[in-house]
Amino acid sequence: MTDERFDALLRQLDVSAAPDPAFTSSSLAALMPRVRAARVQDLSRLGRLRRDLRLAFGPASSRQFPRATTIARLAVLALVGLAAAIVIAGVLNRRGGSENGPLVVLAQGELRAIDVETGATRTILTLGEGAGHVSRSPDGRLIAYWKVDPGGDQLVFVGIDGLGERFVAQQQAMTWAGCVDNWSPDSRYLASEVKVDAVSRILIADSVTGTSRFVTPSGVVGHCPLWSPDGTSIAFAQEQPSGPGVLAIIGADGSDLHDVSGDIGGADVAGANSWSRDGIWIYFTSGGEIGSIWRVDVARRVSARLTTFKRFTTAVAASPDGSLISWIVDTPVGWDLYIANSDGTEPRLLLSNALSCGWSADGRYILARWTPRASGGLVVIPLDGSERRLVLPADRGGLDPDEICDAGWGQARP
Amino acid sequence: MTERAATADGVDELQIALSTDGAFESWYRRTLPRVYSYLLSRCGNDPALAEELAQQTFIAAIDRRSRFDGRSDTVTWLCGIARHKLADHFRAAEREERRRMRLEVRELRLSEDAVRGPDLDHRAAIEAAIRSLPAAQRAVLVFVVLDDLPVAEAARLMGKSAAATQSLLHRARDGFRRAYREDVADD
């Protein structure tokens, strides 16, 4: 059965139907008190003012009012950044050995640390059901994960040793929205896309104070945040009131929101994936039936499409030194993992039936979810041409079939 | 008509609907069937579930009336809210399935009154095939095929990455093909 035939079959379900008259009456009666309360509220002076403002400054103008930035906030941010840099330097000096640190994986409700060089695995913490979306800080000291709760998802930080679990204070009920969380380069802040009242916003959580705040203004719908290499800004895909989404950048303090994607021929930006270490390029993907890989020169706001595959192409990730990029291509039998030069030239197939989970910090490996017909699991693929290493088998490791890689290695993950 | 004027008209329509009990009842009776139809065909033809989600949709619409900007008509706006309610339902169902560690095949009964299609047996086979899929796969088919949303937008609604959603769509189509063939063969 072709996809067209399949879609036509499914669309036969789309027919009109009349609700039960008894339901119509009972639900109408149940709604009336709420309608009356709304009416009273709207007739108040405040309600009228709100409506007038909405009409005056609504979608026809679509203006953004960036939040004022206080000098004190910047000073505190600078001090915090300095302190964090000192801490990171200390940790890096102590760590020695592998630059990559442990690969943190969530499987069968357990947080596990895996040394990909030796294959040694240890259990960090048992989280049980309802935990997921793991990420690890670049300095290797902290892990973040989300816990599903009936009142809204809860963000949690915990040390790499499983100690010091800390629930982040959240002022509103929210749910994790599906994009991989991204750590600031100083390993202090975590940027997440969350849904509040069904609207996607970018949340910044502070692992030191355990507090959180929204960086995007309430009227801005944002997806898939990405920290700049200097930790001062966040790039994200911004939905537009009309027309396709754009790639936007906002200061970490919520100031200076602006579009950087430039002319991308009407493509819809799906998310910011990778920011080159020198700060020049952001690699991003466009959505739609045929997703593509792009990169933009941030300062010049000029974008270039890097892939021209006829198939859906997504999950771009730049190597830490900026010389290579990886992406995946949808094929009739699964995903193919490619690498190419950073400008998209010389693409070559790295592994079939594999979904990319990003680069190691030293740029020697790509982590992937390998999905051949039998076995498979999480693998590290050395870029030197040596044999890939299965670090967590899917069958014995208890990997979630619907999660590509619930794992953190301290790098931006596509 | 200018965009500002269209916006004002749309907002006024909602404002008028809320202005008196009679106006609300008239608006509700006009819009409910379309919202209900939208939901019923996307939730496995389960009238109770469609009613529950329709009720939630109107409650949310009243509570969030200040966010209606008039760029679309109110029914389109209501269906947008309904889609989010549907996504919440699928996510909850998916969580429940994972908890039980097995696929849940719901025994939903077709409402003869609700069906208006010309080929009931054929539609029943399609619905049975859909219902046999896990919640996440049902969701991706509803959003991508029935609602014609881009994969990225469906991914956002479902709280998954675009790549995971594309992969899920593959599995859903494969699963549907298998289930549909089996169902037709059984008949």
Contacts between the chains, C-beta under 8 A, distances in Angstrom:
chain1	res1	chain2	res2	distance
A	1	B	177	5.2
A	1	B	180	7.7
A	3	B	173	6.8
A	6	B	145	7.8
A	6	B	173	5.9
A	6	B	176	6.7
A	6	B	177	6.7
A	7	B	145	5.0
A	9	B	126	5.7
A	9	B	180	7.3
A	10	B	126	6.7
A	10	B	130	7.5
A	10	B	141	6.2
A	10	B	145	4.7
A	10	B	146	6.2
A	10	B	176	7.6
A	11	B	145	7.0
A	11	B	146	6.5
A	12	B	117	6.5
A	12	B	119	7.7
A	12	B	122	7.2
A	12	B	123	5.8
A	12	B	126	6.1
A	13	B	41	4.7
A	13	B	42	7.7
A	13	B	45	7.8
A	13	B	123	6.7
A	13	B	126	6.2
A	13	B	127	6.6
A	13	B	130	7.5
A	13	B	146	6.8
A	14	B	41	5.1
A	14	B	146	5.9
A	15	B	37	7.4
A	15	B	41	6.3
A	15	B	115	7.3
A	15	B	116	4.9
A	15	B	117	4.9
A	16	B	33	7.2
A	16	B	34	7.8
A	16	B	37	4.6
A	16	B	116	6.0
A	17	B	33	7.6
A	17	B	36	6.5
A	17	B	37	4.8
A	17	B	40	4.9
A	17	B	41	7.3
A	17	B	111	7.8
A	17	B	114	4.1
A	17	B	115	7.4
A	17	B	116	6.6
A	18	B	33	5.6
A	18	B	36	7.6
A	18	B	113	7.5
A	18	B	114	7.2
A	19	B	32	5.9
A	19	B	33	6.2
A	19	B	36	4.3
A	19	B	47	7.9
A	19	B	50	7.7
A	19	B	51	6.6
A	19	B	54	7.1
A	20	B	47	6.9
A	20	B	51	7.3
A	20	B	113	8.0
A	23	B	51	5.0
A	24	B	28	7.9
A	24	B	29	6.7
A	24	B	32	6.1
A	27	B	32	7.7
A	27	B	51	7.3
A	27	B	54	7.3
A	27	B	55	5.1
A	27	B	58	7.3
A	28	B	25	6.1
A	28	B	28	5.6
A	28	B	29	7.7
A	30	B	55	7.2
A	31	B	24	7.7
A	31	B	28	7.1
A	31	B	55	7.9
A	31	B	58	5.7
A	31	B	59	7.0
A	31	B	62	6.9
A	32	B	21	6.4
A	32	B	24	7.4
A	34	B	59	6.6
A	34	B	62	5.1
A	34	B	63	7.6
A	35	B	18	5.9
A	35	B	21	7.3
A	35	B	24	5.0
A	35	B	62	6.1
A	36	B	21	7.5
A	38	B	18	5.8
A	38	B	62	5.3
A	38	B	63	7.8
A	38	B	65	6.3
A	39	B	18	5.6
A	39	B	19	6.8
A	42	B	15	7.4
A	42	B	18	6.9
A	42	B	65	7.8
A	50	B	66	5.9
A	51	B	11	7.2
A	51	B	15	7.4
A	51	B	66	7.5
A	54	B	11	7.3
A	54	B	66	6.7
A	54	B	69	7.0
A	55	B	4	7.7
A	55	B	7	6.8
A	55	B	8	5.8
A	55	B	11	6.5
A	58	B	7	5.8
A	58	B	69	5.2
A	58	B	70	7.5
A	59	B	3	7.3
A	59	B	7	6.2
A	59	B	69	4.9
A	59	B	70	7.8
A	59	B	71	5.4
A	60	B	2	7.9
A	60	B	3	5.0
A	60	B	4	4.4
A	60	B	7	6.1
A	129	B	98	7.9
A	129	B	99	6.5
A	130	B	95	7.7
A	148	B	95	6.6
A	175	B	159	6.7
A	176	B	159	6.5
A	177	B	156	6.7
A	177	B	159	5.7
A	178	B	155	6.0
A	178	B	156	6.4
A	178	B	158	6.9
A	178	B	159	4.1
A	178	B	160	4.8
A	178	B	161	5.9
A	179	B	161	6.6
A	180	B	161	7.0
A	195	B	159	7.5
A	197	B	64	7.1
A	198	B	81	7.7
A	198	B	84	4.3
A	200	B	156	6.4
A	223	B	156	6.3
A	241	B	69	7.8
A	241	B	71	7.1
A	242	B	71	7.2
A	268	B	150	6.7
A	268	B	152	6.8
A	270	B	152	4.2
A	270	B	162	5.5
A	271	B	152	7.8
A	271	B	162	7.2
A	285	B	162	7.1
A	287	B	150	5.0
A	287	B	151	6.5
A	287	B	152	2.9
A	287	B	153	7.1
A	287	B	162	6.3
A	288	B	150	4.9
A	288	B	151	7.6
A	288	B	152	7.1
A	289	B	150	6.9
A	289	B	151	7.1
A	291	B	151	7.4
A	291	B	152	7.4
A	291	B	162	6.7
A	291	B	166	7.9
A	312	B	151	7.2
A	312	B	166	5.6
A	314	B	162	5.4
A	314	B	163	5.1
A	314	B	166	7.2
A	315	B	161	7.8
A	315	B	162	7.9
A	315	B	163	4.9
A	328	B	163	6.4
A	330	B	166	5.6
A	330	B	170	7.7
A	334	B	170	8.0
A	335	B	163	7.2
A	335	B	167	6.9
A	355	B	163	6.1
A	355	B	167	7.2
A	402	B	136	6.2
A	402	B	160	7.7
A	402	B	164	6.9
A	402	B	168	7.1
A	403	B	164	7.4
A	404	B	161	6.9
A	404	B	163	6.4
A	404	B	164	5.4
A	404	B	167	7.6
A	414	B	163	7.5
